[in-house]
Amino acid sequence: MSIQNVLDGICAYFGGIYDPIQRLYTTSPVPGVGVVGRSWPKRDDHAEFFNNMPPGTRTGSRITVFIPRQSEFRESFGGEHGGMKRVLYRVQLCCYLRSRTRHAEDAQDDMYALRDALVEHLRLDRTLGGAVFQAGEAIEGMGAAAGVAFEYGQPETKAELTKGFLLMTFGVVEFVFA
């Protein structure tokens, strides 16, 4: 399986159906997620953060899925010249939040609620909808990327709009015949 297939599968799992015109996954099953993208946007579109959300929704997000690292190792299941390769990916969900809450503390609470919703969705299916063999588990060879880790950005408020950042990092393993 190619890295592009893995990336597409992860984006579809967290973002839903792909819209080729917008080049985004626009029907996320995760509450609070407006769109999911395979790369960073050229333009900042505030409406994307609230895609498919009811009018008046106070906080929305845009997620960019990024794979900064990949490695592979031979697993000798089939003798000296047979077997499989175990391909490891480090995956980052870069979650950008926009909030119209009256208080920045409420926006931060919404960021934690998004974190909880992402974890809950990850736990529903360790294969991420069949995209990979296993995700978010303790994976030998992943070092610090084994399991699931989070980093939080300090919310910033300007002109009554609060922006926040959440980074979710997890390991993914795939097996290929090689």
Beta strands, then each sheet from edge to edge (+ up, - down):
strand 1: 18-19
strand 2: 24-25
strand 3: 33-37
strand 4: 59-75
strand 5: 84-99
strand 6: 134-135
strand 7: 148-152
strand 8: 156-158
strand 9: 161-177
sheet 1: 1+ 2-
sheet 2: 3+ 4+ 5- 9+ 6-
sheet 3: 3+ 4+ 5- 9+ 7-
sheet 4: 3+ 4+ 5- 9+ 8-
end
